[in-house]
Amino acid sequence: MTGSFTVKVPATSANLGPGFDCLGLALDLHDEVTASLGEQTSVEILGEGAGELADDEKHLVVRAMRETFDELGAQPAGIVLRCVNRIPQARGLGSSSAAIVAGVTLANALGGGTLSRADELRIAGRIEGHPDNVAPCLLGGFTIAWMSDGVASAVSLAPSPSLVATLLVPTEKGLTAHARAALPAQVPHPDAAFTAGRAALLVHALTQAPELLFEATEDRLHQDYRAPGMPATAALVQRLRAAGVAATVSGAGPSVLALTALPSDFAVGEDWLTLTLAAETGQVTVEPGNICSTFRHAE
């Protein structure tokens, strides 16, 4: 295991309304991570999370690399990372999944690339606990992911070329664990049936018929239950949908995803950062060498 490798990993938005824990979309906003091996572990972080994230063995990229090295049957003494982070942390945009995918793919590259993409997804899904974010991060595009006997699998579909993703990112952070804790153990059967139908429609709408996205993003399975824990997010989604915008909570929140451009007269509010992004359709690739961008670009 020698040399250094760099990987670009995209932000992702999961659930997309009715596709709880199974649907996800890769977005054209990337973290870049360079890894090499050394006598000791060190982590340099530029951009998002600088001064906040761990810079040692506790860093999530390092932990994912260690688990992957276990699969490969060899553990290096130390791991040297340089992370240029652009994905907002703890905002429902897949920052943890990006770190996990970066770690798995970089360890595989340093170990000779013997693991298949299916192996990488299996490891990443096991670390994350659910594959709805790691699948689009690794495979790109619009993904449908599932678990069978604890093993993650996924397929990637090409989003409609006319798809526009508008992200509204608040200053406040959120935790996936808190959002999951708000969910009930059971839901009414009519709500489950309604949401299943909308999730099926969403596959068609995202890939072939964007004009159906408003109806296709309706959900009765999780967003209403989580609303009291993030009232500003719930209120923004409600205002957007009242204006005819196909808006949902992005992942576990608190960011909001609109699968279209916003009306020109819609006032989001000063507490929200607006990002207009394309879908990222390519799979993650690992390149030899240190090709990370500058801190200025990360900002």
For each residue, the residues with C-beta under 8 A, 3 or more apart:
1: 37 74 76 110 111 112
2: 37 110
3: 36 110 288 289
4: 34 35 36 288 289 290
5: 34 35 36 106 109 110 286 287 288 289
6: 32 33 34 35 286 287 288 289 290 291 292
7: 32 33 101 102 105 106 109 284 285 286 287
8: 30 31 32 284 285
9: 30 31 32 33 98 99 101 102 105 137 284
10: 26 27 28 29 30 94 98 136 137 140 280 284
11: 26 27 29 30 86 87 93 94 95 98 277
12: 24 25 26 27 93 94 97 98 133 136 137 251
13: 16 24 25 27 92 93 94 165 167 250 251 255 257
14: 19 21 23 24 25 92 94 132 133 136 250 251 252
15: 18 19 20 21 23 24 132 219 222 248 249 250 251
16: 13 19 23 24 25 202 206 217 248 257 259
17: 198 202 216 217 218 219 223 248
18: 15 23 195 196 198 199 202 216 217 218 219 221
19: 14 15 16 22 23 24 132 144 199 202
20: 15 132 195 219 221 222
21: 14 15 130 132
22: 19 132 144 145 146 199
23: 14 15 16 18 19 132 142 143 144 145 199 202 203
24: 12 13 14 15 16 19 94 132 133 135 136 137 142 143 145
25: 12 13 14 16 136 141 142 143 159 165 206 279
26: 10 11 12 136 137 139 140 141 142 143 279 280 281
27: 10 11 12 13 93 165 167 277 278 279 280
28: 10 277 278 279 280
29: 10 11 86 87 93 275 277
30: 8 9 10 11 86 87 280
31: 8 9 48 83 84 85 86 87 95 98 99 102
32: 6 7 8 9 83 84 291 292 293
33: 6 7 9 61 81 82 83 84 99 102 103 106 292
34: 4 5 6 81 82 290 291 292
35: 4 5 6 61 65 79 80 81 106 107 110
36: 3 4 5 79 80 110
37: 1 2 76 77 78 79 80 110
38: 41 42 76 77 78 79 80
39: 77 78
40: 77 78
41: 38 56 57 62 78 79 80
42: 38 55 56 78 80 81
43: 53 54 55 56 59 61 62 81 83
44: 55 81 82 83
45: 49 50 51 53 55 83 85
46: 50 82 83 84 85 295 298
47: 50 83 84 85 86 295 298 299
48: 31 85 86 87 88 89 95 298
49: 45 52 53 83 85 89 95
50: 45 46 47 53 85
51: 45
52: 49 89
53: 43 45 49 50 59 60 89
54: 43 57 58 59 60
55: 42 43 44 45 59
56: 41 42 43 59 62
57: 41 54 62 63 66
58: 54 62 63
59: 43 53 54 55 56 62 63 81 99
60: 53 54 63 64 96 99 100 103
61: 33 35 43 64 65 81 83 99 100 102 103 106
62: 41 43 56 57 58 59 65 66 79 81 103
63: 57 58 59 60 66 67 103 127
64: 60 61 67 68 99 100 101 102 103 104 107 123 124 127
65: 35 61 62 68 69 79 103 104 106 107
66: 57 62 63 69 70 75 79 107
67: 63 64 70 71 103 104 123 126 127
68: 64 65 71 72 103 104 107 108 111 115 123
69: 65 66 72 74 75 76 107 111
70: 66 67 73 75
71: 67 68 115 119 123
72: 68 69 107 108 111 112 114 115
73: 70
74: 1 69 111
75: 66 69 70
76: 1 37 38 69 79 110
77: 37 38 39 40
78: 37 38 39 40 41 42
79: 35 36 37 38 41 62 65 66 76
80: 35 36 37 38 41 42
81: 33 34 35 42 43 44 59 61 62
82: 33 34 44 46 290 292
83: 31 32 33 43 44 45 46 47 49 61
84: 31 32 33 46 47 292 293 294 295 297 298
85: 31 45 46 47 48 49 50 89 95 298
86: 11 29 30 31 47 48 297 298
87: 11 29 30 31 48 93 94 95 98
88: 48 91 93 95 169 255 273
89: 48 49 52 53 85 95 173
90: 95 173 174 175
91: 88 95 169 170 173 174 250 253 254 255
92: 13 14 174 249 250 251 252 253 254 255
93: 11 12 13 27 29 87 88 167 169 250 251 255
94: 10 11 12 13 14 24 87 97 98 133 136 137 251
95: 11 31 48 49 85 87 88 89 90 91 98 99
96: 60 99 100 128 133 176
97: 12 94 100 101 124 128 133 134 137
98: 9 10 11 12 31 87 94 95 101 102 137
99: 9 31 33 59 60 61 64 95 96 102 103
100: 60 61 64 96 97 103 104 124 127 128 134
101: 7 9 64 97 98 104 105 120 124 134 137 138 284
102: 7 9 31 33 61 64 98 99 105 106
103: 33 60 61 62 63 64 65 67 68 99 100 106 107
104: 64 65 67 68 100 101 107 108 120 123 124 127
105: 7 9 101 102 108 109 120 138 284 286
106: 5 7 33 35 61 65 102 103 109 110 286
107: 35 64 65 66 68 69 72 103 104 110 111
108: 68 72 104 105 111 113 114 115 119 120 286
109: 5 7 105 106 113 286 288
110: 1 2 3 5 35 36 37 76 106 107
111: 1 68 69 72 74 107 108 114 115
112: 1 72
113: 108 109
114: 72 108 111
115: 68 71 72 108 111 119 120 123
116: 119 120
117: 120 121 138 139 283
118: 121 122 153
119: 71 108 115 116 122 123
120: 101 104 105 108 115 116 117 123 124 138
121: 117 118 124 125 131 134 135 138 139 152 153 154
122: 118 119 125 126 151 152
123: 64 67 68 71 104 115 119 120 126 127
124: 64 97 100 101 104 120 121 127 128 131 134 137 138 152
125: 121 122 128 129 130 131 134 135 145 147 151 152
126: 67 122 123 129 150 151 152
127: 63 64 67 100 104 123 124
128: 96 97 100 124 125 131 133 134
129: 125 126
130: 21 125 133 147
131: 121 124 125 128 134 135 145 146 147 152 153 154
132: 14 15 19 20 21 22 23 24 135 136 143 145 251
133: 12 14 24 94 96 97 128 130 136 137 251
134: 97 100 101 121 124 125 128 131 137 138 145 152
135: 24 121 125 131 132 138 139 143 144 145 152 154 156
136: 10 12 14 24 25 26 94 132 133 139 140 141 142 143 156 280
137: 9 10 12 24 26 94 97 98 101 124 133 134 284
138: 101 105 117 120 121 124 134 135 283 284
139: 26 117 121 135 136 143 154 156 283 284
140: 10 26 136 156 280 281 282 283 284
141: 25 26 136 156 157 158 159 279 280 281
142: 23 24 25 26 136 156 157 158 159 203 206 207 279
143: 23 24 25 26 132 135 136 139 154 155 156 157
144: 19 22 23 135 154 155 157 203
145: 22 23 24 125 131 132 134 135 152 153 154
146: 22 131 152 153 154
147: 125 130 131 150 151 152 153
148: 151 153
149:
150: 126 147
151: 122 125 126 147 148
152: 121 122 124 125 126 131 134 135 145 146 147
153: 118 121 131 145 146 147 148
154: 121 131 135 139 143 144 145 146
155: 143 144
156: 135 136 139 140 141 142 143 283
157: 141 142 143 144 203 206 207
158: 141 142 207 281
159: 25 141 142 163 206 207 279 281
160: 163 206 207 208 209 210
161:
162: 210
163: 159 160 206 210 259 278 279
164: 259 260 261 276 278
165: 13 25 27 257 258 259 276 277 278 279
166: 257 258 259 260 261 262 274 275 276 277
167: 13 27 93 250 255 256 257 258 274 275 276 277
168: 236 255 256 257 258 268 272 273 274 275
169: 88 91 93 255 272 273 274 275
170: 91 232 233 254 255 271 272 273
171: 271 273
172: 232 254
173: 89 90 91 254
174: 90 91 92 178 179 229 230 252 253 254
175: 90 178 179 252
176: 96 179 180 251 252
177: 180 181
178: 174 175 181 182 229
179: 174 175 176 182 183 226 229 230 252 253
180: 176 177 183 252
181: 177 178
182: 178 179 225 226 228 229
183: 179 180 222 225 226
184: 187 225
185:
186:
187: 184 191 192 220 221
188: 191 192
189: 192 193
190: 193 194
191: 187 188 194 195 220 221
192: 187 188 189 195 196 220 221
193: 189 190 196 197
194: 190 191 197 198 218 220
195: 18 20 191 192 198 199 218 219 220 221
196: 18 192 193 199 200
197: 193 194 200 201
198: 17 18 194 195 201 202 215 216 217 218 219
199: 18 19 22 23 195 196 202 203
200: 196 197 203 204
201: 197 198 204 205 212 215 216
202: 16 17 18 19 23 198 199 205 206 213 216 217
203: 23 142 144 157 199 200 206 207
204: 200 201 207 208 209 212 216
205: 201 202 208 209 210 211 212 213 215 216
206: 16 25 142 157 159 160 163 202 203 210 213 216 259
207: 142 157 158 159 160 203 204
208: 160 204 205
209: 160 204 205 212
210: 160 162 163 205 206 213 259 260
211: 205
212: 201 204 205 209 215 216
213: 202 205 206 210 216 217 246 259 260
214: 217 218 241 244 245 246
215: 198 201 205 212 218
216: 17 18 198 201 202 204 205 206 212 213 246
217: 16 17 18 198 202 213 214 246 247 248 259
218: 17 18 194 195 198 214 215
219: 15 17 18 20 195 198 222 223 224 248
220: 187 191 192 194 195 224
221: 18 20 187 191 192 195
222: 15 20 183 219 225 226
223: 17 219 226 227 234 237 248 249
224: 219 220 227
225: 182 183 184 222
226: 179 182 183 222 223 229 230 234 249 252 253
227: 223 224 230 231 233 234
228: 182 231 234
229: 174 178 179 182 226
230: 174 179 226 227 233 234 249 253 254
231: 227 228 234 235
232: 170 172 235 236 254 271
233: 170 227 230 236 237 249 253 254 255 256
234: 223 226 227 228 230 231 237 238 249
235: 231 232 238 239
236: 168 232 233 239 240 247 256 268 269 272
237: 223 233 234 240 241 247 248 249 256
238: 234 235 241 242
239: 235 236 242 243 266
240: 236 237 243 245 247 256 258 262 266
241: 214 237 238 244 245 246 247
242: 238 239
243: 239 240 263 266
244: 214 241 263
245: 214 240 241 258 260 262 263 266
246: 213 214 216 217 241 258 259 260
247: 217 236 237 240 241 256 257 258 259
248: 15 16 17 217 219 223 237 256 257 259
249: 15 92 223 226 230 233 234 237 252 253 254 255 256 257
250: 13 14 15 91 92 93 167 253 255 256 257
251: 12 13 14 15 92 93 94 132 133 176 255
252: 14 92 174 175 176 179 180 226 249
253: 91 92 174 179 226 230 233 249 250 256
254: 91 92 170 172 173 174 230 232 233 249
255: 13 88 91 92 93 167 168 169 170 233 249 250 251
256: 167 168 233 236 237 240 247 248 249 250 253 272
257: 13 16 165 166 167 168 247 248 249 250
258: 165 166 167 168 240 245 246 247 261 262
259: 16 163 164 165 166 206 210 213 217 246 247 248
260: 164 166 210 213 245 246
261: 164 166 258 276
262: 166 240 245 258 266 268 274
263: 243 244 245 266
264:
265:
266: 239 240 243 245 262 263
267:
268: 168 236 262 272 274
269: 236 272
270:
271: 170 171 232
272: 168 169 170 236 256 268 269
273: 88 168 169 170 171
274: 166 167 168 169 262 268
275: 29 166 167 168 169
276: 164 165 166 167 261
277: 11 27 28 29 165 166 167
278: 27 28 163 164 165
279: 25 26 27 28 141 142 159 163 165
280: 10 26 27 28 30 136 140 141
281: 26 140 141 158 159
282: 140 285
283: 117 138 139 140 156
284: 7 8 9 10 101 105 137 138 139 140
285: 7 8 282
286: 5 6 7 105 106 108 109
287: 5 6 7 291
288: 3 4 5 6 109
289: 3 4 5 6
290: 4 6 34 82
291: 6 32 34 287
292: 6 32 33 34 82 84
293: 32 84 297 298
294: 84 297 298
295: 46 47 84 298 299
296: 299
297: 84 86 293 294
298: 46 47 48 84 85 86 293 294 295
299: 47 295 296
